[in-house]
């Protein structure tokens, strides 16, 4: 195989993997969010801070921590220092 052929094959593999990941993440997110509030928490994660999310959505810090821990285990979030970042949108 030439370098160009290898590069093209890798691009094709990458495209298929991205499709599979998006599909799988959509499935996981359906299972991860029990209600609209949880979906909104996920939407705000990484955009607003802990206190802002709790205040805006009227949830306790403990509830927020439990959600983040659950989503971390599912691979929807990754921990960065004292905060969380979404691995998927």
C-alpha positions in Angstrom: 0.0 0.0 0.0 1.1 3.5 -0.7 1.2 6.3 1.8 -1.8 7.9 0.1 -3.8 4.6 0.2 -3.0 4.2 3.9 -4.0 7.8 4.7 -7.3 7.2 2.8 -8.0 4.0 4.7 -7.3 5.7 8.0 -9.7 8.5 7.1 -12.4 6.0 6.3 -11.8 4.2 9.6 -12.0 7.5 11.5 -15.3 8.4 9.8 -16.8 5.0 10.7 -15.6 5.2 14.3 -17.0 8.7 14.7 -20.4 7.5 13.5 -20.3 4.5 15.9 -19.3 6.7 18.8 -22.1 9.2 18.1 -24.6 6.4 17.9 -23.4 4.7 21.1 -23.3 8.0 23.0 -26.9 8.8 22.0 -27.9 5.4 23.5 -26.0 6.0 26.7 -27.4 9.5 27.1 -30.9 8.2 26.8 -30.2 5.8 29.7 -28.2 8.4 31.7 -30.9 11.1 31.9 -33.9 10.2 34.0 -35.7 13.5 33.3 -35.3 16.9 31.7 -33.6 18.3 34.7 -30.8 15.8 34.4 -30.5 16.6 30.7 -30.2 20.3 31.5 -27.5 19.6 34.2 -25.5 17.8 31.5 -26.0 20.6 29.1 -24.7 23.1 31.6 -21.8 21.0 32.8 -18.6 22.6 31.6 -20.4 25.8 30.8 -21.4 26.9 34.3 -20.0 26.2 37.7 -21.4 23.9 40.4 -23.1 26.7 42.4 -24.7 28.2 39.3 -26.0 24.9 38.1 -27.5 24.0 41.6 -29.0 27.5 41.9 -30.5 27.6 38.4 -31.9 24.1 38.5 -32.8 24.1 42.2 -30.9 20.9 42.9 -28.6 20.1 45.9 -24.8 20.0 45.5 -25.0 16.4 46.6 -27.4 15.5 43.8 -25.1 17.2 41.3 -22.1 15.3 42.6 -24.1 12.0 42.3 -25.0 12.8 38.7 -21.5 13.7 37.7 -20.1 10.6 39.3 -22.6 8.4 37.5 -21.8 10.1 34.1 -18.1 9.8 34.8 -18.6 6.0 35.1 -20.6 6.0 31.9 -17.8 7.8 30.1 -19.9 10.9 29.4 -17.6 13.1 31.5 -13.9 13.2 32.4 -12.5 14.8 35.5 -10.2 17.7 35.1 -8.9 18.9 38.4 -11.9 20.0 40.5 -14.2 20.1 37.5 -15.8 17.9 34.9 -15.7 18.1 31.1 -18.1 16.5 28.7 -16.5 13.8 26.5 -19.5 14.0 24.1 -22.1 16.7 23.3 
